[in-house]
Amino acid sequence: MNFQTAIRSGFQNYANFKGRASRSEYWWWVLFTLLAEIVASAIDSSLGNAASLLTLLPTVAVAVRRMHDTDHKGWWVFAPIFNLVLGLRQGDTIENRFGPPPPPKI
């Protein structure tokens, strides 16, 4: 999955907490939100806060789907170190209890 596809997927599934998100989708989304918040904050601090608020729900949704890809419940998002380990880990290549693996998007 490339950068643009990950951003599009993040906004299309902004409140979708079911299914799975690939490692590339998750990390491209993290990069996008980081860059958006830096640019918005450089323009104005309240604009940076607005950017953070606008991307909060999609960020949590992508993170929950990423946890599902590693066959863990979405609540692990709130475990500070463990969620980073799971975010870096390769997802299951076969179907798990949260559904089939995310399709490769080009």
N, C-alpha and C positions, 0 to 999 in steps of 0.2 A: 504494500500500500504506500502510495506516495503522499507528500505533504497536502496537496489540494484535496485529494480523495478523503484523507483523514479528517480534514476540517469540515468538508461537506457532510461526511458521515456523523461527525460530532454534533453538528447543528440539526441534521435531519432526525437524529435519535436523541434529542436533547433531554428527554425525560423517559427514555427507554432503559429500564433497569433489568430487563430480561435479555437473555442471549449472551453472546460472547464478543469480546473485542480483542483483536490481535495485538501483539506487542508493539508492532510498528504503528498501528492506529493510536494506541495509548500514548506512546512517546512523541509522535508528531503532534498530537493534541496538546500535550504538556508544553512543547516548544512553542506552539502557536499562542497559547494563553500567556506564557511568560513574555513573549515578544509584544503581544498586544498590550499587556499591562505596562511594560516598560515604555513603549511609545506613547500610550495614553497618559501616563504619569509625567512624561517629559513635557507634554503639551500643557497639562494642568492636573493638579493632584486630584481634584474632584472627578475629572474625566477618567483617571486611573482607577478610582474607586468604582465608578460606573462600569468600567470594563471588567473589573473583578466580579462585580455583582451579576453582570450579564452572562459571564461564563461559569458561574458557580454551579448551577444545576447540571449543565452539560458535562462539566468536569467530574462531578460526583458520579454521573451516569456512566461515563466512559470508564472511570476507575472501578465501579462495581462490575461492569461487564468484563473488565480485565481480570478481576478476581475470579469471575466465573470461568474464564478461559483456563485458569490454573486449577479448576475444580475445587474452589473454595467459595464460601458464602460471601456476599458483598459486604457484610459487616467487618471483614478484615481490613477494609479501607481505613478504618479508624484506629488500627494498631500501627503506631508510627514506624517502627523499623521493619516489622514483618511485611507490611504492604509494599515497601520498597523492594524487598527480596522477591516477593511474588510478582511485582511489576517487571522485574528484570528476568524472571524465569520464563523459559519457553513454555507456551501453552500446550495443552493436550492436543495431539494430532488426530485423535479419534473422538467420537461423540462421547460426551460425559453427561452428567445429570442436568446440566444447564443447556444442552442442545448440541447440535453439530458444530464443528470448528468453523470460525469465520471464513467466508469465501475469500480467496485471494482477489484483491481488487487492484486493477492496474491503472 
